[in-house]
Amino acid sequence: MKTDNRLDESTENLLKVIEEYYENKDKNRTHVPGKDVIQHAGPYLRKEEFVASIKTLLNEWMVVGENGQEFENKFCELMGQPYGIVTNSGSSANLLMLAALKSKSTYNLKKAKVITPAFCFPTTLNPIIQNGFEPVFVDVNLGDYNIDVDAIEKVIDKDCKVLFFSHNFGTPANMKEIMKIVEEHDLILLEDNCDALRSQYDGKLTGSFGIMSSCSFYPAHHITLGEGGFVACSNENLARVVRSLRDWGRGCYCVGKKANESKTGTCGKRFSNWIDSMPNEIFDHKFVYGEIGYNLKPLDLQCAMGLEQIKRLDWFEESFILPKYNDPKKKINWFGFILTLKNTLKFNRHDICDFYENHKISTRTFFGGNTLLHPAYSDVIRYDEALVKYPNATKITTDAFILGVHPSIGHKQIEWIKNVTDEFFISKKLI
Ligand SMILES: Cc1ncc(COP(=O)(O)O)c(C=O)c1O
């Protein structure tokens, strides 16, 4: 943090107390399988994260600033893109990517079809609808749970301009085939990389294939800022538009306190005749609006936390005991361990999840399954159509669930999960 010199002695002393408090807390952390819940996901935050964010707070700097700037510079590299904008959530990041396509300074896309899977996190689909685009749905594969590439070819027509999907739960989609389709049909590719930070396809990071990609820092994700998100951009123009849309739509792209206080700004002409209809009036670029924007900024203390979380990434990845996956092209940064019940089984998802939960093993359904079956989407597609048109998405709705893949799940916890699983299958006379 660059503003340490403002901390006085009493603040330093306070920080020491806070550091000691978390140090003791960390030392006394225990986990007894069967007694304590094995979380399906959750934040891994220690004294470094708390001290860094409290320090920012004590500095009395609230809005995204120097920590945000440093975080953006570091994090865009982890997404394999040259530019990046930190946001207040992954959902906001998705919203910004779709909104950016409509800008006069980018694609000026007003009406277009966007190809997207029926099985997704809701806020992958929602910004397509919210921005007035028409979603064109395809199914997903069972197994890797990603977009069904063959289905894309079947729905594509001349009005389809955008392809937008997520690499679900850390598994990269089949990018070789997808990039072929993108190039052949001149599609704009957006990647929702919220679940797949540092996953790779054929040695290339997921999130680096599209013109923009998003990430989420909700506590269940690979790293957390409490809440937060990110838009990684492939060029400076897109990054400016996304930043503007994030920051009320303003034209000014100055970042940080110093730039904020500068008379000339980053562009060198902060106070100029910015508005064409008033050529003789001088305006502050900070209050000139080039986009119809939002306010989707995080706090700087979240970014301070994020800078500490980034340092843990290697360790997080090394400390996972991972499920096996047999596609050598895909390096998976697991986000959850997905299981789908076969039709032949004589029990249902509720039976097994309830058994796990009763034994202190936390489970979750896999998003909402087929998103189009949910009440919010009744005007988008008829339920009976959605039910049969996307059978794999529908199967996930009823039969898939998730167990945790988490840095604090060690051998002891895995042994417990294994024993409880055996016990369940014995009770069903299946082993
Ligand atoms: C694939 C995917 N996209 C988007 C989001 C939304 O992210 P956030 O919770 O940060 O809004 C999530 C969920 O957390 C997600 O899993």
Ligand as a Chemical Component Dictionary entry (heavy atoms), coordinates in Angstrom:
data_LIG
# 
_chem_comp.id                   LIG 
_chem_comp.type                 NON-POLYMER 
_chem_comp.pdbx_formal_charge   0 
_chem_comp.three_letter_code    LIG 
# 
loop_
_chem_comp_atom.comp_id 
_chem_comp_atom.atom_id 
_chem_comp_atom.alt_atom_id 
_chem_comp_atom.type_symbol 
_chem_comp_atom.charge 
_chem_comp_atom.model_Cartn_x 
_chem_comp_atom.model_Cartn_y 
_chem_comp_atom.model_Cartn_z 
_chem_comp_atom.pdbx_ordinal 
LIG C1 C1 C 0 -19.958 -18.821 -13.787 1  
LIG C2 C2 C 0 -20.352 -17.677 -12.910 2  
LIG N1 N1 N 0 -20.596 -16.484 -13.477 3  
LIG C3 C3 C 0 -20.943 -15.414 -12.736 4  
LIG C4 C4 C 0 -21.050 -15.502 -11.371 5  
LIG C5 C5 C 0 -21.441 -14.291 -10.591 6  
LIG O1 O1 O 0 -20.402 -13.821 -9.784  7  
LIG P1 P1 P 0 -20.726 -12.916 -8.496  8  
LIG O2 O2 O 0 -21.291 -13.820 -7.463  9  
LIG O3 O3 O 0 -19.402 -12.356 -8.103  10 
LIG O4 O4 O 0 -21.687 -11.878 -8.922  11 
LIG C6 C6 C 0 -20.827 -16.734 -10.739 12 
LIG C7 C7 C 0 -21.021 -16.940 -9.297  13 
LIG O5 O5 O 0 -20.616 -16.658 -8.357  14 
LIG C8 C8 C 0 -20.451 -17.846 -11.524 15 
LIG O6 O6 O 0 -20.200 -19.033 -10.957 16 
# 
loop_
_chem_comp_bond.comp_id 
_chem_comp_bond.atom_id_1 
_chem_comp_bond.atom_id_2 
_chem_comp_bond.value_order 
_chem_comp_bond.pdbx_ordinal 
LIG C1 C2 SING 1  
LIG C2 N1 SING 2  
LIG C2 C8 DOUB 3  
LIG N1 C3 DOUB 4  
LIG C3 C4 SING 5  
LIG C4 C5 SING 6  
LIG C4 C6 DOUB 7  
LIG C5 O1 SING 8  
LIG O1 P1 SING 9  
LIG P1 O2 DOUB 10 
LIG P1 O3 SING 11 
LIG P1 O4 SING 12 
LIG C6 C7 SING 13 
LIG C6 C8 SING 14 
LIG C7 O5 DOUB 15 
LIG C8 O6 SING 16 
# 
